[in-house]
Every structure is written in structure tokens, then in C-alpha cells.
Amino acid sequence: MAKKREKPEEPAEITLSIRLTKEQREHVADAAKELGCSTTRLIKTAALERAVHVLNVRRATSFDFRETARWVAGLLFSEPTFGLGDSEIE
């Protein structure tokens, strides 16, 4: 029984071609079979995931990791600022 596939929002218009050795082709085919998808779908998904990863890692970010680490460390190692009752008793 064929799987129903979602219709893409816009049709793909560009074809890319790759050359693989027999061993590489077997690896791709085995992995696709294991995942229950076509080799084309596996290659397309892997390429897109890698492309997004590369772009995300290489883009400049304005997130200040150092300041965030200092803030978290301050929260972890400072005296608690809350109590369960009267501060005189605690």
C-alpha cells in the first residue's frame, strides 16, 4: 500500500545530480530502507538539514553567551532571596 504524501507548498523546479560509488549507493539505499523512505527523500532531507545547520552556525548572532553564563552562575551561587516564613526565624 502506497503512503500518502503531503503535497509540497510549491512544486520543486530544480534537479540536482550526484555521483556515488557503488558502496556509497548501498549505504544510502540501506539507510533509506531502514527509515522507510526513498533514497531521493533521504538525500534531500539530509542535504537540507545540513544546509540549515551550516547557515545557523555561521551566521552572526547577537546572543551574549558570556553574560548569560554569568547571570545563571549568579542565580546558582547566590543566597536565596525567598523564604518560607519569617526571615527572623530562618
C-alpha positions in Angstrom: 0.0 0.0 0.0 1.5 3.3 -1.0 1.9 6.0 1.6 0.0 9.2 1.2 2.5 12.1 0.8 1.9 15.7 1.7 1.6 18.0 -1.3 4.5 20.5 -1.3 3.5 24.1 -1.0 5.3 25.0 -4.2 6.5 22.5 -6.7 10.2 21.7 -6.9 11.7 23.1 -10.1 15.4 22.3 -9.9 17.0 18.9 -10.3 20.4 18.2 -8.8 22.5 15.2 -9.7 25.2 13.4 -7.7 27.6 10.6 -8.5 28.1 7.9 -5.9 30.3 4.8 -5.8 28.6 1.5 -5.5 29.4 1.3 -1.8 28.1 4.8 -1.2 24.9 4.0 -3.1 24.4 0.9 -1.0 24.8 2.8 2.2 22.2 5.4 1.1 19.8 2.7 -0.1 20.2 0.7 3.2 19.6 3.8 5.3 16.6 4.8 3.3 15.2 1.3 3.6 15.8 1.4 7.3 13.8 4.7 7.6 11.1 3.5 5.2 11.7 6.2 2.7 13.1 6.6 -0.8 16.8 7.3 -1.4 15.8 10.6 -3.0 13.9 11.7 0.1 16.7 10.6 2.4 19.3 12.6 0.3 17.0 15.6 0.1 16.3 15.6 3.8 20.0 15.1 4.8 21.1 17.9 2.4 18.5 20.4 3.7 19.2 19.5 7.4 23.0 20.0 6.8 22.4 23.3 4.9 20.3 24.7 7.7 22.8 23.7 10.3 25.7 25.3 8.4 23.8 28.5 7.9 22.7 28.6 11.6 26.2 28.0 12.9 27.9 30.5 10.6 25.5 33.4 10.9 26.5 36.2 13.3 24.4 36.2 16.5 23.7 38.9 18.9 23.1 36.5 21.8 25.6 37.2 24.6 26.5 33.7 25.9 29.1 35.0 28.3 26.7 37.4 30.0 24.0 34.7 30.2 26.5 32.3 31.8 27.4 34.9 34.4 23.7 35.5 35.1 23.0 31.8 35.5 26.0 31.4 37.7 24.8 34.3 39.9 21.5 32.6 40.3 23.0 29.3 41.2 25.6 30.5 43.7 23.8 33.5 45.4 21.9 33.3 48.6 18.2 32.7 48.1 16.0 35.8 48.1 12.8 34.0 49.1 11.7 32.3 52.3 9.0 30.1 53.6 8.1 32.2 56.6 9.5 34.8 58.9 13.1 35.9 58.0 13.9 36.3 61.7 13.3 32.5 62.3 15.2 31.3 59.2 
